[in-house]
Amino acid sequence: MIGKAEFFESLQAAIKENKITLPTLPEVALKVRDAVEQENVSAQEIADMVVTDAALSARLLQVANSPLYRGRVPIESIQMAVTRLGYKLVRSLVVTLAMQQMFQATSDALDTRLRDMWEQSVEIAAICRVLAQNLPHLDREQAMLAGLIHNIGALPVLTWAESFPELMEDEASLDQMVTELTAEVGTQILKFWGFPETLVKVAAEAQNLNYDSGPQADYVDVVIVSRLQAAPADSAGGMAEWINVPAFQKVGLDPEVELIEIEGVAEDIESVQDAFR
């Protein structure tokens, strides 16, 4: 059985030699992301970028008309979506929908695992969005995106693992390999994508329960709490040990409280899950 160090070294070599490529955002997502940062960009210009990708456009309209975002009047065009939802939200949604496509397996061996991983990421993202609503200095859509990208490093790890049949057959060893390498590879991917440091830190620190960057919660704290809230009660030491996790105090959530039991939270989480299934 290949060890962690040898596997990681071979993965990095494979990336360098183009035997495996890091996940990439489609050109339309990159264009929209960059355009939103420009002062004089118009809704029509952003819409024109989005409509160049028919599949992405269709999904964006579907999400825009979901219970999560819809208003009284249905959104019937991409320009209407951009105008109604706002540039920054459309940017987040375009990146999110582009990411969803990355979790589609190219082999039967990974299909179930990647689908489960996407569903788990969406659940964590939904919890992130709920938590951020009570943290005025954080953007709830950015928090949702943080939840979605926190384990992006698992994708190339799993893809490369297919080169080692004995590893693919040993589920426990594969899970351990993914857990131990996701942060480092994820950090590499988000830097490659040009993501802001606030989100790069999410990939690097999401599994670090001792993370404490200061008195104010950041997106890492939100993801840490969301991961624990989404996890089975007997994992990560269980709720009894959550009291020792700094992130809970910073996001303002009692470690002994299950977020989903708070009135209205379950519905909010379900709305996000329905939108991105």
MIBASE-799281 format. One record per residue (C-alpha): residue number from 1; x, y, z. Coordinates in steps of 0.25 Angstrom, whole numbers, always signed. Layout:
MIBASE-799281
   num      xx      yy      zz
   NUM       X       Y       Z
...
//
This chain:
MIBASE-799281
   num      xx      yy      zz
     1      +0      +0      +0
     2      +6     +14      -4
     3      +8     +23      +8
     4      +4     +37      +9
     5     +17     +44      +6
     6     +19     +35      -6
     7      +5     +38     -11
     8      +6     +53      -9
     9     +19     +53     -16
    10     +14     +45     -28
    11      +2     +54     -29
    12     +10     +67     -29
    13     +19     +61     -40
    14      +6     +57     -48
    15      +1     +71     -47
    16     +15     +77     -51
    17     +16     +67     -63
    18      +1     +70     -67
    19      -3     +55     -65
    20     -14     +61     -56
    21     -19     +75     -56
    22     -24     +83     -44
    23     -39     +86     -45
    24     -41     +99     -53
    25     -53    +109     -53
    26     -59    +111     -67
    27     -55    +123     -74
    28     -69    +129     -72
    29     -68    +128     -57
    30     -54    +135     -57
    31     -59    +146     -66
    32     -71    +149     -58
    33     -63    +149     -45
    34     -53    +159     -51
    35     -64    +167     -57
    36     -71    +169     -44
    37     -59    +176     -38
    38     -59    +186     -49
    39     -66    +199     -45
    40     -73    +202     -59
    41     -78    +188     -63
    42     -93    +188     -66
    43    -103    +177     -63
    44    -104    +174     -78
    45     -89    +172     -80
    46     -89    +162     -68
    47    -102    +155     -74
    48     -95    +154     -88
    49     -83    +147     -81
    50     -92    +137     -74
    51    -101    +134     -87
    52     -89    +128     -94
    53     -90    +116     -86
    54    -104    +110     -88
    55    -104    +100     -77
    56     -99    +110     -67
    57    -109    +120     -71
    58    -121    +110     -70
    59    -116    +106     -56
    60    -114    +120     -52
    61    -129    +123     -56
    62    -133    +111     -48
    63    -126    +115     -36
    64    -131    +129     -37
    65    -145    +125     -37
    66    -144    +115     -26
    67    -150    +118     -12
    68    -136    +122      -7
    69    -136    +135     -16
    70    -149    +137     -24
    71    -157    +149     -22
    72    -172    +151     -26
    73    -169    +153     -41
    74    -162    +141     -48
    75    -148    +143     -53
    76    -148    +141     -68
    77    -135    +145     -73
    78    -120    +145     -69
    79    -120    +160     -70
    80    -132    +161     -60
    81    -125    +151     -51
    82    -113    +160     -51
    83    -121    +172     -48
    84    -130    +166     -38
    85    -120    +158     -30
    86    -108    +167     -31
    87     -94    +166     -37
    88     -88    +160     -25
    89     -98    +149     -23
    90     -98    +145     -37
    91     -83    +144     -37
    92     -84    +135     -25
    93     -95    +126     -32
    94     -87    +125     -45
    95     -75    +120     -37
    96     -84    +111     -29
    97     -91    +105     -41
    98     -78    +103     -48
    99     -72     +96     -36
   100     -84     +86     -36
   101     -80     +82     -50
   102     -66     +78     -44
   103     -72     +68     -35
   104     -77     +59     -47
   105     -69     +47     -47
   106     -62     +42     -60
   107     -63     +27     -54
   108     -72     +18     -47
   109     -62     +16     -36
   110     -63     +31     -32
   111     -78     +34     -35
   112     -84     +31     -22
   113     -73     +37     -14
   114     -73     +50     -22
   115     -88     +51     -21
   116     -88     +49      -6
   117     -77     +59      -5
   118     -84     +70     -12
   119     -97     +67      -4
   120     -89     +68      +9
   121     -82     +81      +3
   122     -96     +87      +0
   123    -101     +84     +14
   124     -89     +90     +20
   125     -90    +102     +11
   126    -105    +104     +15
   127    -101    +104     +30
   128     -90    +114     +27
   129    -100    +123     +20
   130    -109    +122     +33
   131     -98    +125     +42
   132     -93    +137     +34
   133    -107    +144     +35
   134    -104    +147     +50
   135     -90    +152     +47
   136     -91    +166     +40
   137     -77    +167     +36
   138     -78    +154     +28
   139     -85    +152     +14
   140     -95    +141     +15
   141     -93    +137      +0
   142     -78    +137      +2
   143     -80    +129     +14
   144     -88    +119      +6
   145     -77    +119      -4
   146     -67    +116      +7
   147     -74    +104     +11
   148     -75     +99      -3
   149     -60    +100      -6
   150     -54     +96      +7
   151     -51     +82      +2
   152     -48     +85     -12
   153     -35     +78     -10
   154     -41     +65      -9
   155     -44     +65     -24
   156     -30     +63     -30
   157     -26     +54     -18
   158     -38     +44     -22
   159     -35     +45     -37
   160     -20     +42     -35
   161     -24     +30     -25
   162     -30     +23     -37
   163     -16     +21     -42
   164     -14     +12     -29
   165     -24      +0     -30
   166     -20      -5     -16
   167     -23      +9     -10
   168     -37     +10     -17
   169     -40      -4     -11
   170     -37      +0      +3
   171     -48     +10      +7
   172     -42     +13     +21
   173     -28     +16     +15
   174     -34     +25      +4
   175     -42     +33     +14
   176     -30     +35     +22
   177     -22     +39     +10
   178     -33     +49      +6
   179     -34     +55     +20
   180     -19     +57     +21
   181     -16     +63      +8
   182     -29     +71      +5
   183     -24     +84     +12
   184     -11     +85      +5
   185     -16     +82      -9
   186     -28     +91      -7
   187     -20    +102      -3
   188     -12    +100     -16
   189     -24    +100     -24
   190     -30    +113     -18
   191     -17    +120     -20
   192     -17    +115     -35
   193     -31    +121     -36
   194     -27    +134     -31
   195     -37    +133     -19
   196     -36    +144      -8
   197     -27    +140      +4
   198     -40    +139     +13
   199     -45    +127      +5
   200     -31    +121      +3
   201     -30    +120     +18
   202     -43    +112     +18
   203     -37    +101     +10
   204     -24    +101     +18
   205     -31    +102     +32
   206     -45     +96     +31
   207     -41     +83     +38
   208     -33     +90     +49
   209     -42     +90     +61
   210     -32     +99     +69
   211     -32    +110     +59
   212     -32    +123     +65
   213     -29    +136     +57
   214     -34    +146     +67
   215     -46    +151     +74
   216     -55    +153     +62
   217     -61    +141     +54
   218     -56    +139     +40
   219     -60    +129     +29
   220     -51    +119     +34
   221     -59    +119     +47
   222     -72    +118     +41
   223     -68    +106     +32
   224     -62     +99     +45
   225     -75    +101     +52
   226     -83     +97     +40
   227     -75     +84     +38
   228     -77     +80     +52
   229     -92     +83     +52
   230     -93     +75     +39
   231     -85     +63     +45
   232     -91     +51     +52
   233     -92     +53     +67
   234     -81     +42     +69
   235     -70     +48     +60
   236     -60     +59     +64
   237     -61     +55     +78
   238     -76     +58     +79
   239     -83     +70     +84
   240     -77     +69     +98
   241     -63     +73     +92
   242     -69     +85     +84
   243     -68     +94     +96
   244     -53     +94     +93
   245     -54     +99     +79
   246     -51    +114     +78
   247     -60    +116     +66
   248     -73    +113     +74
   249     -71    +125     +83
   250     -67    +134     +71
   251     -79    +131     +63
   252     -88    +133     +75
   253     -93    +118     +76
   254     -94    +110     +88
   255     -86     +97     +86
   256     -97     +89     +93
   257    -108     +94     +83
   258    -111     +87     +70
   259    -113     +98     +60
   260    -124     +90     +53
   261    -133     +91     +65
   262    -134    +106     +65
   263    -147    +110     +59
   264    -146    +113     +44
   265    -132    +108     +42
   266    -136     +95     +36
   267    -145    +101     +26
   268    -133    +111     +22
   269    -124     +99     +21
   270    -133     +91     +12
   271    -136    +103      +3
   272    -121    +103      +0
   273    -120     +88      -2
   274    -132     +89     -11
   275    -126    +100     -20
   276    -113     +93     -22
   277    -117     +78     -24
//
